[in-house]
Amino acid sequence: MAISTEKLVRILNELFPAERSEPGDRVGLQIEPERDEITKVLIALDPRREVLEEGIEKQVDLILTHHPLFIKPIDKIKRGDLCCRFIQAGIGLFVAHTNFDRDYLAPEWAEIFQLENLEPFGRGEGEPYYKLVVFVPDNYRESVAEAIFSSGGGHIGNYDQASFQVQGKGTFRPLQTAKPFMGEKGRREEVKETRLETIVPKRIMTEVIGAIKENHPYEEVAYDVFPLANEPDSGLGIIGDLPQAVSRKEVADMLATRGIGEKVRWGKAEDRPRKRLALVPGKGGKLFPEADLRGAEIFISGDIDFHQFQLGQDRGVLLADPGHFALEIRGKKVMQKLLQNKIPGLDIFLAQRETCPYFYQE
């Protein structure tokens, strides 16, 4: 199956909105594919040279990775640089990083550990949301509401098509240059109208307003847009309660059965039953203080540093570091499932040559 490059990039941007990433993160399309149609996609954790070579062998048109190729601004590009090899091969690169962590990878781990009373943390600033208010004649209320919902408005957490509606009277007087849908020029009209309110993320506001205008009967559409101070509904980490309290050995067994327990660095803490677990995929030690404030008894993340282990010891929290790679490599299958659900029939491969870049001496 083939899909246009433009459509695929649009779908990827919808799945992984840049607005959901952390400030300064480099996400989205980093290298444009040479071809106008995409038939094969390779998914990888990192845009490494061996991943690109695998993509060339599989004749893919685009590689989707978790980690960016470009992180800091670059001053120059040399002939041997990896980005040149991408361009020479005609293969594009799309990145879903912290926006993927917050919306998909952290919740994936919550499900794997069967956490209850789940809460996100490390929410950051989040994506800007607005309240959109539009005034509609009663008999057009449903069609305008459907246009809003179809274009992405009215989505809050695990709910969609959310709105508030109240009826009232609207007045207007068409001037001589007007082309009124109802009423006469020069005469004030009273119309039964519905005040329709909903929530819309900033990134699709233009599309939603366009959909309203296409489906609204009035020549001049009255609407208001108000910025909101909503707290983000997801975070870089998750915290919740395990089904039952567990010892350190049981935590180690849990990590091993979930494929991330081969090599773990443990913080020094009293070995007692613990139930409240916090996890941050990748490098998340900086979020330990927030997890501690939320009552975490176990904290799991990668690349935890010396002072964070010390703080965990002081606070009596059990810290476990299975490594950055182990906590994020699972993300490839999550990405594959998301894309397959959106584009059934597209050939999507998982990179097979990726390995953790460090090892422990036996």
C-alpha positions as CSV (number, residue, x, y, z in Angstrom):
1,M,0.0,0.0,0.0
2,A,1.2,3.5,-0.8
3,I,0.3,6.8,0.9
4,S,1.2,10.3,-0.1
5,T,4.1,11.8,1.9
6,E,2.0,14.8,2.6
7,K,-0.8,12.7,4.1
8,L,1.5,10.5,6.1
9,V,3.3,13.5,7.7
10,R,-0.1,15.0,8.5
11,I,-1.1,11.8,10.3
12,L,2.1,11.7,12.2
13,N,1.7,15.3,13.3
14,E,-1.8,14.4,14.5
15,L,-0.5,11.4,16.4
16,F,2.5,13.3,17.8
17,P,1.7,17.0,18.0
18,A,4.8,19.2,18.4
19,E,2.8,21.2,20.9
20,R,2.8,18.3,23.3
21,S,6.6,18.2,23.5
22,E,8.9,19.8,26.1
23,P,10.2,23.3,25.4
24,G,13.3,23.1,23.1
25,D,12.7,19.5,22.0
26,R,13.3,18.8,18.3
27,V,10.4,16.8,17.0
28,G,8.5,16.3,13.8
29,L,9.8,16.0,10.2
30,Q,13.6,16.5,10.4
31,I,14.5,15.3,6.9
32,E,11.9,15.3,4.1
33,P,11.6,12.1,2.0
34,E,12.7,12.3,-1.6
35,R,9.6,10.5,-2.8
36,D,6.0,11.9,-3.0
37,E,4.6,8.5,-1.9
38,I,5.5,6.3,1.1
39,T,5.3,2.5,0.8
40,K,7.5,1.4,3.7
41,V,8.3,2.8,7.1
42,L,11.0,1.7,9.5
43,I,10.6,2.4,13.3
44,A,13.6,2.8,15.5
45,L,14.7,4.2,18.9
46,D,17.6,6.2,17.5
47,P,18.5,7.5,14.0
48,R,21.8,5.7,14.0
49,R,23.9,4.8,11.0
50,E,23.2,1.1,11.3
51,V,19.4,1.9,11.4
52,L,19.7,3.9,8.2
53,E,21.6,1.1,6.5
54,E,18.9,-1.3,7.5
55,G,16.3,1.1,6.1
56,I,18.2,1.3,2.8
57,E,18.3,-2.5,2.6
58,K,14.6,-2.7,3.3
59,Q,14.0,0.1,0.7
60,V,12.0,2.2,3.1
61,D,10.9,5.7,2.3
62,L,10.8,7.1,5.9
63,I,12.3,6.3,9.3
64,L,10.3,7.1,12.4
65,T,12.4,7.4,15.5
66,H,12.0,8.4,19.2
67,H,15.3,10.3,19.6
68,P,16.1,13.3,17.3
69,L,18.9,13.4,14.9
70,F,19.2,17.2,15.3
71,I,19.1,18.3,19.0
72,K,21.2,21.4,19.1
73,P,21.5,24.0,16.3
74,I,24.1,23.0,13.8
75,D,26.7,25.4,12.3
76,K,27.7,23.3,9.3
77,I,27.1,20.0,7.6
78,K,30.1,17.8,6.4
79,R,30.0,15.2,3.7
80,G,30.3,12.3,6.1
81,D,27.5,13.5,8.4
82,L,24.6,11.1,8.9
83,C,22.1,13.7,7.6
84,C,23.9,13.7,4.3
85,R,23.6,9.9,4.1
86,F,19.8,10.2,4.7
87,I,19.5,12.7,1.9
88,Q,21.6,10.7,-0.5
89,A,19.4,7.7,0.2
90,G,16.2,9.7,-0.3
91,I,14.9,8.5,3.1
92,G,13.0,10.9,5.3
93,L,13.2,11.1,9.1
94,F,10.3,11.9,11.5
95,V,10.8,12.2,15.3
96,A,8.4,11.7,18.1
97,H,10.2,12.3,21.4
98,T,8.8,13.9,24.6
99,N,5.4,14.3,22.9
100,F,5.5,10.5,22.5
101,D,6.7,9.9,26.1
102,R,3.9,11.9,27.6
103,D,1.0,10.7,25.5
104,Y,1.9,7.1,24.9
105,L,5.0,5.6,26.5
106,A,4.4,6.7,30.1
107,P,0.7,5.4,29.9
108,E,2.1,2.1,28.4
109,W,4.2,1.5,31.4
110,A,1.3,2.3,33.7
111,E,-0.7,-0.5,31.9
112,I,2.2,-2.9,32.1
113,F,2.5,-2.5,35.8
114,Q,-1.3,-2.5,36.3
115,L,-1.2,0.7,38.3
116,E,-4.3,1.9,40.0
117,N,-5.3,5.4,41.1
118,L,-3.1,6.6,38.2
119,E,-1.9,10.2,37.9
120,P,0.6,11.9,35.5
121,F,3.4,14.0,36.8
122,G,6.1,16.1,35.2
123,R,3.3,17.8,33.2
124,G,5.3,20.9,32.3
125,E,3.5,23.8,30.6
126,G,1.5,21.5,28.3
127,E,-0.4,22.4,25.2
128,P,-2.4,25.7,25.1
129,Y,-6.1,25.2,25.1
130,Y,-8.9,27.7,24.5
131,K,-12.6,27.9,25.1
132,L,-14.5,28.5,21.9
133,V,-18.0,30.1,22.0
134,V,-20.2,30.4,19.0
135,F,-23.8,31.6,18.6
136,V,-26.0,29.4,16.3
137,P,-29.7,29.5,15.3
138,D,-31.4,26.6,17.1
139,N,-32.1,24.5,14.0
140,Y,-28.4,24.6,13.0
141,R,-27.1,23.8,16.4
142,E,-26.5,20.1,15.8
143,S,-24.8,20.5,12.4
144,V,-22.4,23.2,13.7
145,A,-21.6,21.1,16.8
146,E,-20.9,18.1,14.6
147,A,-18.5,20.2,12.4
148,I,-16.6,21.3,15.5
149,F,-16.3,17.7,16.8
150,S,-15.3,16.3,13.4
151,S,-12.5,18.8,13.1
152,G,-11.1,17.9,16.5
153,G,-12.8,20.3,19.0
154,G,-14.4,19.2,22.2
155,H,-11.8,16.6,23.3
156,I,-10.9,16.5,27.0
157,G,-8.7,13.6,28.3
158,N,-10.6,10.4,27.7
159,Y,-13.8,12.2,26.5
160,D,-14.7,13.8,23.2
161,Q,-17.7,15.8,21.8
162,A,-17.7,17.8,25.1
163,S,-19.7,21.0,25.0
164,F,-22.0,23.3,27.0
165,Q,-25.2,24.7,25.4
166,V,-27.7,27.3,26.6
167,Q,-30.5,28.9,24.6
168,G,-31.2,32.7,24.3
169,K,-32.2,35.4,21.9
170,G,-29.9,37.0,19.4
171,T,-30.5,40.4,17.7
172,F,-29.2,41.9,14.5
173,R,-30.1,44.4,11.8
174,P,-28.9,43.7,8.2
175,L,-27.5,46.8,6.6
176,Q,-28.1,47.7,2.9
177,T,-24.9,45.9,1.7
178,A,-25.7,42.7,3.7
179,K,-26.9,39.4,2.3
180,P,-28.9,38.1,5.3
181,F,-29.7,34.5,5.7
182,M,-32.9,35.6,7.4
183,G,-34.7,38.9,8.1
184,E,-35.0,42.1,6.1
185,K,-32.5,44.9,5.4
186,G,-32.9,47.9,7.7
187,R,-35.1,45.9,10.2
188,R,-33.9,44.6,13.6
189,E,-34.5,40.8,14.0
190,E,-34.8,38.6,17.0
191,V,-33.8,35.0,16.6
192,K,-33.7,32.0,19.0
193,E,-30.1,31.0,19.2
194,T,-27.9,28.6,21.1
195,R,-24.7,29.6,22.8
196,L,-22.4,26.6,22.1
197,E,-19.2,26.3,24.1
198,T,-16.4,23.8,23.7
199,I,-12.6,23.4,24.3
200,V,-10.1,23.5,21.4
201,P,-6.3,23.1,21.4
202,K,-4.4,26.0,19.8
203,R,-2.9,23.9,17.1
204,I,-6.3,23.2,15.4
205,M,-8.1,26.4,16.2
206,T,-7.9,27.7,12.6
207,E,-9.3,24.4,11.3
208,V,-12.2,24.4,13.8
209,I,-13.2,28.0,13.1
210,G,-13.1,27.2,9.4
211,A,-15.4,24.2,9.9
212,I,-17.8,26.5,11.8
213,K,-17.9,29.1,9.1
214,E,-18.5,26.4,6.4
215,N,-21.5,25.0,8.3
216,H,-23.0,28.1,9.9
217,P,-25.8,29.8,8.0
218,Y,-25.0,33.4,8.9
219,E,-23.0,35.7,6.6
220,E,-21.2,37.0,9.7
221,V,-20.5,34.4,12.3
222,A,-20.3,35.6,15.9
223,Y,-17.7,33.7,18.0
224,D,-15.4,34.3,21.0
225,V,-12.1,32.6,21.9
226,F,-10.8,32.7,25.5
227,P,-7.4,31.3,26.7
228,L,-7.6,28.7,29.4
229,A,-5.3,27.8,32.2
230,N,-6.0,24.1,32.1
231,E,-3.4,21.8,33.7
232,P,-2.0,19.3,31.1
233,D,-3.8,16.0,31.2
234,S,-0.6,13.9,30.8
235,G,3.0,14.1,31.9
236,L,6.5,12.7,31.2
237,G,6.0,10.3,34.2
238,I,3.2,8.3,35.8
239,I,2.5,7.4,39.4
240,G,0.0,5.0,40.9
241,D,-0.5,2.1,43.2
242,L,0.5,-1.5,42.5
243,P,-2.2,-4.1,43.0
244,Q,-0.3,-5.2,46.2
245,A,2.7,-4.1,48.2
246,V,6.0,-5.7,47.1
247,S,9.5,-6.2,48.4
248,R,12.7,-5.1,46.6
249,K,13.2,-8.6,45.3
250,E,9.6,-8.7,44.0
251,V,10.2,-5.3,42.3
252,A,13.3,-6.9,40.7
253,D,11.3,-9.9,39.6
254,M,8.7,-7.6,38.1
255,L,11.3,-5.7,36.1
256,A,12.8,-9.0,34.9
257,T,9.5,-10.4,33.7
258,R,8.8,-7.1,31.8
259,G,12.1,-7.3,30.0
260,I,13.9,-4.5,31.8
261,G,15.5,-6.3,34.8
262,E,18.7,-7.8,33.4
263,K,21.0,-5.0,34.8
264,V,19.5,-2.6,37.3
265,R,21.2,-0.1,39.6
266,W,19.5,0.1,42.9
267,G,19.4,2.8,45.5
268,K,20.0,2.0,49.1
269,A,16.7,1.9,51.0
270,E,15.0,-0.1,53.7
271,D,13.7,-3.4,52.2
272,R,10.0,-3.2,53.2
273,P,6.7,-3.8,51.3
274,R,6.0,-0.9,49.0
275,K,3.0,-0.1,46.8
276,R,3.1,3.4,45.3
277,L,5.3,3.3,42.2
278,A,6.4,6.2,40.0
279,L,8.1,5.7,36.6
280,V,9.6,8.0,34.0
281,P,10.8,6.5,30.7
282,G,14.3,7.5,29.5
283,K,16.2,10.0,31.6
284,G,13.9,11.1,34.4
285,G,15.9,11.5,37.6
286,K,15.1,15.2,37.6
287,L,11.5,14.4,38.3
288,F,12.2,12.4,41.4
289,P,11.5,15.3,43.8
290,E,8.0,15.7,42.4
291,A,7.4,11.9,42.6
292,D,8.6,12.0,46.2
293,L,6.1,14.8,47.0
294,R,3.4,12.7,45.5
295,G,4.2,9.9,47.9
296,A,6.2,7.6,45.6
297,E,7.7,4.6,47.5
298,I,9.4,3.2,44.4
299,F,10.9,5.3,41.6
300,I,12.0,3.8,38.3
301,S,13.8,5.7,35.6
302,G,17.0,5.7,33.5
303,D,20.3,7.6,33.9
304,I,19.6,8.4,37.6
305,D,22.6,10.3,38.8
306,F,24.7,10.1,42.0
307,H,22.9,13.0,43.8
308,Q,19.5,11.7,42.9
309,F,20.4,8.3,44.4
310,Q,21.5,10.1,47.5
311,L,18.3,12.0,47.7
312,G,16.3,8.8,47.4
313,Q,18.3,7.3,50.2
314,D,17.6,10.3,52.4
315,R,13.9,10.2,51.6
316,G,13.6,6.4,52.1
317,V,12.4,5.8,48.5
318,L,13.6,2.8,46.6
319,L,15.2,3.9,43.3
320,A,15.7,1.5,40.4
321,D,17.6,2.4,37.2
322,P,17.2,-0.3,34.5
323,G,18.7,2.1,32.0
324,H,17.5,4.6,29.4
325,F,17.5,2.0,26.5
326,A,15.6,-0.6,28.4
327,L,12.8,1.8,29.3
328,E,12.3,3.2,25.8
329,I,13.0,0.4,23.4
330,R,9.5,-0.9,24.0
331,G,8.2,2.3,22.4
332,K,8.9,1.0,18.9
333,K,6.0,-1.5,19.1
334,V,3.8,1.2,20.5
335,M,4.5,3.4,17.6
336,Q,4.0,0.5,15.2
337,K,0.6,-0.3,16.6
338,L,-0.5,3.4,16.5
339,L,0.5,3.7,12.8
340,Q,-1.0,0.4,11.8
341,N,-4.3,1.5,13.3
342,K,-4.2,4.7,11.4
343,I,-3.0,3.3,8.1
344,P,-3.9,-0.4,7.7
345,G,-1.9,-2.1,4.9
346,L,1.2,0.2,5.1
347,D,4.4,-1.8,5.4
348,I,5.9,-0.9,8.8
349,F,9.1,-2.6,10.1
350,L,10.8,-2.5,13.4
351,A,14.6,-1.9,13.3
352,Q,16.5,-5.1,14.3
353,R,20.0,-3.8,14.6
354,E,19.6,-1.5,17.6
355,T,21.6,-2.4,20.8
356,C,22.2,-0.7,24.0
357,P,25.4,1.5,23.6
358,Y,26.9,0.4,26.9
359,F,27.4,-2.9,28.7
360,Y,28.3,-4.2,32.2
361,Q,31.6,-6.2,32.6
362,E,30.8,-9.8,33.7
